[in-house]
Structure formats: structure tokens, C-alpha cells
């Protein structure tokens, strides 16, 4: 499979992940006394799902190419955010 085709497939998958995140993880309207607020304050959305999917597509299920940088405390720029 050509590199161009692989990249096109990855972008198609990323688009589907963004669509899924919009449907599954959009914040509901907050209604005091009714809306559940997770105690962990965990927030997950399209960027997080895209990074996880990217790692799976690369075959990195435990560590990846960014691990050495994170272990050394280097800031990582990913999708416009500094991690």
C-alpha cells in the first residue's frame, strides 16, 4: 500500500474518531442538582481519542515515539497543544 493511501486512510479514520467524539463526549447542558460531575474531573474528547487511535495504528500499545521525550520532561507539541 502506498504511503499516500496510508495517509488518506489515517485521515479518514481520524475524521470518524472526531465524529464519534462529538456524539459520545460532548458536554451535556449543566443542570444544577441533576448533572453528574465526575469526581476526577476527567475530560476526554476528540484530541485524546485521536492520539490513542494514532498510537494503535502505529502499533504502539504501551509506549511510543514520544515516550523518551516525556520521560525527559520535554514539552511535546501535538495538534496545536503543548503536552
N, C-alpha and C positions, 0 to 999 in steps of 0.2 A: 504494500500500500504506500502510495506516495506521501511525502511529508505534507503537501498541500491538502490532501484528502484527510489525513490525520488531524490537521489543524482545523479543518472545516467541521469534522465530526466533534472535536472538542468544543468548538464554539456552539454547535447545535446542542450538545449536552449541557453546556453552561447556561444557555438560554432556557432550557427546560428546567434546570435547577432553580433559576431565578423565578420562573413562573410558579413552580411548586412552593418556593419560599413565600411568595406573595400570597398564595392561597392558604398555606399552613401556618405561617408565623407572623401574619400581620397582627398588629396590636389591636385588641378589641377596644371599643369605647369604654372608658373608665366610668363605672357607676359606683359611687361610694357605698360601702356596705354590701356590695354584690360581686364586684370584680375581684377575682383572686389575684393576689400579688405574690409571686414566688419568693420565698424567704431568701433564696440565694441571690436574687437579683439577676439571675441568668438571662441573657438576651442572645438569641440566635436568629440569624436571618440569612439572606442571600449571600453576603460575603463569606460567612463562616461555612455555609454549605458548599459554596464554590471551592473554597480552599480544601475542604475534606474530599470533595469529588476529584479535584485535581490530584491530590495525593494518591487516591485509589487508582486513577487512570495511569499514574506513573508507576504503580506497583509498590509504593512506599506505604506500608501499613503500620509501621512502628516509628520509624524516623525517616527523614527525607533530606534533600539537599540543603535545606535551611537550618537543620539541627546544629551543625558546627557553629554557625553564626549566632544562634540563640544561646548556645552554651557559653559562648564568649561574651555575651551581653551586647552584641552589635545590634543596632536598630535595623529592622528589615522593612523595606517599603513594598507593600503588596496592595494592589488595587487602589492606590492613592492614599492608603493609611499607613502610618508608621506603627509597627508592631513592636 
